[in-house]
Amino acid sequence: MEPTFQEVQAGIAWTAFTDAMTGDLRARAVRQLPDGLPFLVSMKTQDVVEAALAFVDQRYVVRGLPSRPTRLRHSSNTREACVRDLKDFYDFMDAVRVKPGELTPAHIESYASSMFRASPATGKPYSRNTIVRRMQNIRAFVLWLQQDGRLACRFPVEDLVIGRRTVSSIVAGRTYGQHERDDTINFMTFDEARAILSALGPLPSAHAASPRNASSRFRLAAEIVLNTGLRRAEVAGLLMAELAPALQRTRGDDYVLIPVRLLGKGRVWRRVLFPSWLLKEIQQYIEGERHLALESRHARATFGCETLIVNPASSRTRPGLPTNPASIWQAYRKAQPKLKMEGRIDRTFRFHDLRHTYAIWTWIERKRAGDRDPVKYIQSQLGHTSRETTETIYLKAVTLFEAQIYGRAYQKLEHEVAMRTSESHNALCDI
């Protein structure tokens, strides 16, 4: 007779091992998890939710060779968001009294449909990003249950229809018509980019001399996107271990390109070229502001400091811990209204426009330098799996943007020539 259903009442905990515990695990030849890994426990029995832990272990723990330590993949915010989504899904399974191995298409459809109503916690509709993230994580969890042989009823998760939408379309971000992803390609001129980046704060090399030691982390994140084409989440999740080999190879020439091997979107490894001057700024950030942030009491008592961009020591909450990608976007957005009032920019730019600007500038620069196929280089930098994606997004607009960029540059040159001519004429009149 099968045991009766028991509610999990899941709660979230994090791994933390003392020296004694580590020694005991080694003596027993038990594989140890890295510190700071979130997982689910039963608030009723204090038992670990084994299926959720095994899934998180498989998804976020990277186990290298015996000589290399085990580390965690992605940022701490990403891992925590996934486990919180699993907690919400386990709460749903408790409500419908079903075990993970007994899930059916009807259960998945019911769970997804519940998010098209108001949230019971806030009373407001779920945001598109919340629905997309949750369904992405739950789909990955159910697929893992199938692959691990834990699911009694096998079914194609992607083909489930939920209110005229499939799970694949929800994950792709097409949940609501009015929230379709904006594929408009916007670019910045050099002056616009410099104005926005300067408003974000000083460069790490000027951090100590800035008023009140203003944080340079937002400026550094934007500079990385503008000069390498990384995504916001990729910058926020950039690991110290990924940058270490490149930081050791910085040379005297500030414009030498040095490859950095990093784990990007879709958990795919790729090599991205960083200019040497940017790596020098990163090194100054590590030795200055980041070092001070990690020395704070809260940072020493907490895990998850393997990322490059962290909250400063002056942060009211979570100093020394990884900066949330949303915080980077908010700082970028808040810096623009004043610039518009001053006339330094003529429209509001999205953070993703830094990536667009990098692609457009690089395409024009390489094309004028004699590269017959700049798309191939840009594709590798942006991390597109298909060349068609790069061409579809950028190539159609780059011709117009090339004319605009160089048209504005030509107008500025004409203006400077006219000003100099006028100054010369006035000087002759004075004589």
C-alpha positions as CSV (number, residue, x, y, z in Angstrom):
1,M,0.0,0.0,0.0
2,E,1.4,3.4,-1.1
3,P,1.9,6.0,1.7
4,T,-0.7,8.7,1.9
5,F,0.1,12.1,0.5
6,Q,2.0,14.5,2.8
7,E,2.3,18.2,2.3
8,V,5.9,19.4,1.9
9,Q,5.4,22.9,3.1
10,A,8.7,23.9,1.4
11,G,11.1,26.5,2.8
12,I,14.4,27.7,1.4
13,A,17.8,27.1,3.0
14,W,21.5,27.5,1.8
15,T,24.4,25.1,2.1
16,A,27.1,26.1,4.6
17,F,29.8,23.7,5.8
18,T,32.2,24.1,8.8
19,D,35.8,22.6,8.7
20,A,34.7,19.7,10.8
21,M,31.8,18.9,8.5
22,T,34.1,19.1,5.5
23,G,36.6,16.7,7.1
24,D,33.9,14.3,8.0
25,L,32.5,14.3,4.5
26,R,36.0,13.6,3.0
27,A,36.5,10.8,5.4
28,R,33.3,9.2,4.2
29,A,34.2,9.9,0.6
30,V,30.9,11.9,0.3
31,R,30.7,14.5,-2.5
32,Q,30.4,18.0,-0.9
33,L,28.2,20.7,-2.3
34,P,29.6,24.2,-2.6
35,D,28.7,26.8,0.0
36,G,25.8,29.1,-0.8
37,L,23.7,26.7,-2.9
38,P,20.0,27.3,-2.2
39,F,17.7,24.3,-1.8
40,L,14.3,23.3,-0.4
41,V,13.5,21.8,3.0
42,S,10.3,20.7,4.6
43,M,9.3,23.3,7.2
44,K,7.2,20.5,8.8
45,T,9.8,17.8,9.1
46,Q,13.1,19.7,8.4
47,D,13.9,17.1,5.8
48,V,15.6,18.1,2.5
49,V,13.4,18.0,-0.5
50,E,15.5,15.5,-2.4
51,A,14.2,15.9,-5.9
52,A,14.5,19.7,-5.8
53,L,18.1,19.5,-4.4
54,A,19.1,17.0,-7.1
55,F,17.7,19.2,-9.8
56,V,19.5,22.3,-8.5
57,D,22.7,20.3,-8.1
58,Q,22.6,19.2,-11.7
59,R,21.7,22.7,-13.0
60,Y,24.0,25.0,-11.0
61,V,27.0,23.0,-9.6
62,V,30.0,22.7,-11.9
63,R,32.4,19.9,-11.0
64,G,35.8,20.1,-12.6
65,L,38.8,17.9,-12.5
66,P,39.9,16.6,-9.1
67,S,42.6,19.3,-8.9
68,R,40.0,22.1,-9.4
69,P,37.5,23.1,-6.8
70,T,33.7,22.7,-7.3
71,R,32.0,26.0,-8.1
72,L,28.5,27.3,-8.7
73,R,27.2,28.3,-12.1
74,H,25.3,31.7,-12.7
75,S,24.8,34.4,-10.2
76,S,23.4,33.9,-6.7
77,N,20.3,35.9,-7.7
78,T,19.6,33.5,-10.6
79,R,20.0,30.4,-8.4
80,E,17.8,31.9,-5.6
81,A,15.1,32.9,-8.1
82,C,15.0,29.3,-9.5
83,V,14.6,27.8,-6.0
84,R,11.9,30.3,-5.1
85,D,10.0,29.3,-8.3
86,L,10.4,25.6,-7.2
87,K,9.0,26.5,-3.8
88,D,6.0,28.2,-5.5
89,F,5.5,25.1,-7.6
90,Y,5.8,22.8,-4.6
91,D,3.2,25.0,-2.8
92,F,0.9,24.4,-5.8
93,M,1.5,20.7,-5.7
94,D,0.6,20.7,-2.0
95,A,-2.6,22.6,-2.8
96,V,-3.7,20.0,-5.4
97,R,-2.3,17.1,-3.3
98,V,0.0,15.6,-6.0
99,K,3.6,14.4,-5.8
100,P,6.3,15.4,-8.3
101,G,6.3,11.9,-9.8
102,E,2.5,12.0,-10.4
103,L,2.5,15.2,-12.4
104,T,0.4,15.2,-15.6
105,P,-0.2,17.8,-18.4
106,A,-3.3,18.9,-16.6
107,H,-1.3,19.9,-13.5
108,I,1.2,21.9,-15.6
109,E,-1.6,23.7,-17.5
110,S,-3.4,24.5,-14.2
111,Y,-0.2,25.9,-12.6
112,A,0.5,28.1,-15.7
113,S,-3.1,29.3,-15.9
114,S,-3.0,30.3,-12.3
115,M,-0.5,33.0,-13.1
116,F,-2.8,34.7,-15.6
117,R,-4.8,35.9,-12.5
118,A,-3.8,38.3,-9.8
119,S,-1.1,37.3,-7.4
120,P,-2.6,36.2,-4.0
121,A,0.4,37.9,-2.3
122,T,0.2,41.4,-3.9
123,G,-3.3,41.4,-5.4
124,K,-1.8,42.6,-8.7
125,P,-1.3,40.8,-12.0
126,Y,1.9,38.9,-12.4
127,S,4.5,40.6,-14.6
128,R,5.5,39.1,-17.9
129,N,9.0,38.5,-16.7
130,T,7.8,36.6,-13.7
131,I,5.6,34.3,-15.7
132,V,8.4,33.7,-18.3
133,R,11.0,32.9,-15.6
134,R,8.7,30.6,-13.6
135,M,7.6,28.6,-16.6
136,Q,11.2,28.4,-17.9
137,N,12.3,27.0,-14.5
138,I,9.3,24.7,-14.1
139,R,9.7,23.3,-17.6
140,A,13.4,22.6,-16.9
141,F,12.4,20.8,-13.6
142,V,9.7,18.7,-15.3
143,L,12.0,17.7,-18.1
144,W,14.7,16.8,-15.6
145,L,12.1,14.6,-13.8
146,Q,11.5,12.8,-17.0
147,Q,15.1,12.3,-17.9
148,D,15.9,11.0,-14.4
149,G,13.1,8.5,-14.6
150,R,11.1,10.1,-11.7
151,L,8.0,10.9,-13.7
152,A,5.4,8.2,-14.1
153,C,3.6,9.9,-17.0
154,R,5.9,11.1,-19.8
155,F,4.7,14.0,-22.0
156,P,6.1,16.8,-24.2
157,V,6.1,19.8,-21.9
158,E,6.7,22.3,-24.8
159,D,3.5,21.3,-26.6
160,L,1.1,21.9,-23.7
161,V,-1.6,24.5,-24.7
162,I,-2.4,27.0,-21.9
163,G,-5.0,29.4,-22.9
164,R,-4.1,29.5,-26.6
165,R,-0.4,29.6,-25.7
166,T,2.1,26.8,-25.5
167,V,4.7,26.5,-22.8
168,S,7.4,27.3,-25.5
169,S,5.7,30.5,-26.4
170,I,5.4,31.6,-22.7
171,V,9.1,30.8,-22.2
172,A,9.9,32.8,-25.4
173,G,8.3,35.8,-23.8
174,R,5.1,36.1,-25.9
175,T,2.8,35.9,-22.9
176,Y,0.8,39.0,-23.5
177,G,0.4,40.8,-26.8
178,Q,0.9,44.3,-25.3
179,H,4.2,43.2,-23.8
180,E,5.9,41.9,-26.9
181,R,9.7,42.3,-26.8
182,D,10.7,45.5,-28.6
183,D,13.1,44.6,-31.4
184,T,13.6,48.2,-32.4
185,I,17.3,48.8,-33.0
186,N,18.4,52.0,-31.3
187,F,22.0,53.3,-31.4
188,M,23.8,56.1,-29.6
189,T,26.3,58.6,-30.9
190,F,29.6,58.9,-29.2
191,D,28.5,62.0,-27.3
192,E,25.3,60.4,-26.1
193,A,27.0,57.3,-24.9
194,R,29.7,59.3,-23.0
195,A,27.0,61.5,-21.4
196,I,25.0,58.5,-20.1
197,L,28.1,56.6,-18.9
198,S,29.5,59.6,-17.1
199,A,26.2,60.1,-15.3
200,L,26.4,56.5,-14.0
201,G,29.5,57.3,-12.0
202,P,33.3,57.4,-12.3
203,L,35.5,54.9,-13.8
204,P,37.3,52.6,-11.3
205,S,40.5,54.5,-12.0
206,A,38.9,57.7,-10.8
207,H,36.8,56.2,-8.0
208,A,39.0,57.4,-5.1
209,A,39.0,61.0,-6.4
210,S,35.3,61.1,-7.0
211,P,33.0,63.1,-4.7
212,R,32.0,60.9,-1.7
213,N,33.7,58.0,-3.3
214,A,30.8,57.4,-5.6
215,S,30.4,53.8,-6.7
216,S,31.8,52.8,-10.1
217,R,30.0,49.5,-10.4
218,F,27.2,50.8,-12.7
219,R,29.6,52.7,-14.9
220,L,31.8,49.6,-15.2
221,A,28.9,47.3,-16.1
222,A,27.8,49.8,-18.8
223,E,31.3,50.1,-20.2
224,I,31.6,46.3,-20.4
225,V,28.4,46.1,-22.4
226,L,29.3,49.0,-24.7
227,N,32.8,47.6,-25.4
228,T,32.1,43.9,-25.6
229,G,28.4,43.4,-26.4
230,L,27.6,41.3,-23.4
231,R,24.0,41.2,-22.1
232,R,23.0,42.8,-18.8
233,A,22.6,39.4,-17.1
234,E,25.9,38.2,-18.5
235,V,27.7,41.2,-17.0
236,A,26.0,40.8,-13.6
237,G,26.9,37.1,-13.6
238,L,30.5,37.6,-14.8
239,L,32.7,35.5,-12.5
240,M,36.1,36.4,-11.1
241,A,37.4,33.0,-12.2
242,E,36.4,33.7,-15.8
243,L,38.3,37.0,-15.8
244,A,41.4,35.9,-13.9
245,P,43.4,34.5,-17.0
246,A,42.7,37.6,-19.0
247,L,43.7,40.0,-16.2
248,Q,47.1,38.3,-16.1
249,R,47.6,39.0,-19.8
250,T,47.0,42.8,-19.9
251,R,49.7,44.6,-21.8
252,G,51.0,48.1,-22.2
253,D,48.8,48.8,-25.3
254,D,45.4,49.8,-24.1
255,Y,43.7,48.7,-27.3
256,V,45.0,45.1,-27.5
257,L,42.0,42.7,-27.5
258,I,42.3,39.8,-25.0
259,P,39.9,36.9,-25.0
260,V,37.8,36.0,-22.0
261,R,36.1,32.6,-21.9
262,L,32.7,33.0,-20.1
263,L,29.5,31.1,-19.7
264,G,26.8,33.1,-21.5
265,K,23.1,32.9,-22.3
266,G,21.8,29.3,-22.6
267,R,24.8,28.0,-20.5
268,V,27.0,28.1,-23.6
269,W,30.7,28.8,-23.4
270,R,32.1,31.4,-25.7
271,R,35.2,33.7,-26.0
272,V,34.6,37.4,-25.9
273,L,37.3,39.9,-26.7
274,F,37.9,42.6,-24.0
275,P,40.1,45.7,-24.8
276,S,43.1,45.8,-22.6
277,W,42.2,49.3,-21.1
278,L,38.8,47.8,-19.9
279,L,40.6,44.9,-18.2
280,K,42.8,47.4,-16.4
281,E,39.8,49.3,-15.2
282,I,38.3,46.0,-14.0
283,Q,41.6,45.2,-12.1
284,Q,41.4,48.6,-10.4
285,Y,37.8,48.0,-9.4
286,I,38.8,44.6,-8.0
287,E,41.7,46.0,-6.0
288,G,39.7,49.1,-4.8
289,E,36.0,49.3,-4.4
290,R,35.3,45.6,-4.6
291,H,38.0,44.7,-2.1
292,L,36.5,47.2,0.4
293,A,33.0,45.8,-0.2
294,L,34.2,42.2,0.5
295,E,35.8,43.3,3.8
296,S,32.5,44.4,5.2
297,R,31.1,42.3,8.1
298,H,28.0,41.2,6.2
299,A,30.0,40.0,3.2
300,R,32.4,37.9,5.4
301,A,29.4,36.1,6.9
302,T,27.6,35.4,3.7
303,F,28.3,33.4,0.5
304,G,28.0,34.2,-3.2
305,C,30.9,36.7,-3.7
306,E,32.3,34.9,-6.8
307,T,30.9,37.5,-9.2
308,L,32.8,40.6,-10.4
309,I,30.1,43.3,-9.8
310,V,29.1,43.5,-6.1
311,N,27.2,45.9,-3.9
312,P,29.6,48.5,-2.4
313,A,30.5,48.6,1.3
314,S,28.2,51.7,1.7
315,S,25.2,49.7,0.5
316,R,22.4,49.6,3.2
317,T,21.5,46.0,2.2
318,R,23.7,43.1,1.2
319,P,27.1,44.9,0.9
320,G,29.7,42.8,-0.8
321,L,27.1,40.5,-2.4
322,P,26.4,40.3,-6.2
323,T,24.6,43.3,-7.6
324,N,21.1,42.5,-8.9
325,P,20.8,43.0,-12.7
326,A,17.7,45.0,-12.1
327,S,19.7,47.5,-10.1
328,I,22.0,48.1,-13.0
329,W,19.0,48.7,-15.3
330,Q,17.4,51.1,-12.7
331,A,20.5,53.2,-12.3
332,Y,20.8,53.4,-16.1
333,R,17.2,54.5,-16.5
334,K,17.3,57.1,-13.6
335,A,20.4,58.8,-15.1
336,Q,18.7,59.8,-18.3
337,P,15.8,62.3,-17.4
338,K,18.3,65.0,-16.3
339,L,20.4,64.5,-19.4
340,K,17.3,65.0,-21.6
341,M,16.4,68.2,-19.8
342,E,20.0,69.4,-20.4
343,G,19.7,68.5,-24.1
344,R,22.6,66.1,-24.0
345,I,20.4,63.2,-25.2
346,D,17.2,63.6,-27.4
347,R,15.5,60.3,-26.3
348,T,15.4,57.7,-23.6
349,F,17.6,54.7,-24.3
350,R,17.2,51.1,-23.0
351,F,20.1,49.4,-21.3
352,H,20.0,46.8,-24.2
353,D,20.7,49.7,-26.6
354,L,24.3,49.6,-25.3
355,R,24.6,46.2,-26.9
356,H,23.0,47.5,-30.1
357,T,25.4,50.4,-30.1
358,Y,28.3,48.1,-29.8
359,A,27.2,46.0,-32.7
360,I,26.5,49.0,-35.0
361,W,29.8,50.7,-34.1
362,T,31.8,47.5,-34.5
363,W,30.2,46.7,-37.9
364,I,31.0,50.2,-39.3
365,E,34.5,50.2,-37.9
366,R,35.4,46.8,-39.2
367,K,33.7,47.4,-42.6
368,R,35.7,50.7,-43.1
369,A,38.9,48.9,-42.0
370,G,38.5,46.4,-44.9
371,D,36.7,43.5,-43.2
372,R,34.5,42.1,-46.0
373,D,32.3,40.1,-43.5
374,P,32.1,41.9,-40.2
375,V,28.9,40.0,-39.3
376,K,30.9,36.9,-38.5
377,Y,32.9,38.7,-35.9
378,I,29.9,40.4,-34.4
379,Q,28.0,37.1,-34.2
380,S,30.8,35.5,-32.1
381,Q,31.0,38.5,-29.8
382,L,27.2,38.7,-29.2
383,G,26.8,35.0,-28.7
384,H,24.3,34.3,-31.5
385,T,24.1,30.7,-32.4
386,S,22.8,31.6,-35.9
387,R,24.4,34.0,-38.3
388,E,20.8,34.7,-39.6
389,T,19.9,36.1,-36.1
390,T,22.7,38.7,-36.3
391,E,21.9,39.7,-39.9
392,T,18.1,39.9,-39.2
393,I,18.5,42.1,-36.1
394,Y,21.4,44.4,-37.2
395,L,22.2,44.2,-40.9
396,K,18.9,45.7,-42.1
397,A,19.4,48.8,-40.0
398,V,23.1,49.3,-40.2
399,T,23.1,51.0,-43.5
400,L,20.8,53.7,-42.3
401,F,22.7,54.1,-39.0
402,E,26.0,54.3,-40.9
403,A,24.7,57.3,-42.8
404,Q,23.3,58.9,-39.6
405,I,26.5,58.4,-37.6
406,Y,28.9,59.7,-40.2
407,G,26.3,62.4,-41.3
408,R,26.3,63.8,-37.7
409,A,30.1,63.5,-37.6
410,Y,30.4,65.4,-40.9
411,Q,28.0,68.1,-39.7
412,K,30.1,68.5,-36.5
413,L,33.3,68.8,-38.5
414,E,31.7,71.5,-40.8
415,H,30.6,73.4,-37.7
416,E,34.1,73.3,-36.2
417,V,35.6,74.5,-39.5
418,A,33.1,77.4,-39.7
419,M,33.9,78.3,-36.1
420,R,37.6,78.4,-36.8
421,T,37.1,80.4,-40.0
422,S,35.0,82.9,-38.0
423,E,37.6,83.2,-35.3
424,S,40.3,83.8,-37.9
425,H,38.2,86.5,-39.6
426,N,37.6,88.2,-36.2
427,A,41.3,88.1,-35.5
428,L,42.1,89.8,-38.8
429,C,39.5,92.5,-38.1
430,D,41.0,93.2,-34.8
431,I,44.4,93.7,-36.4
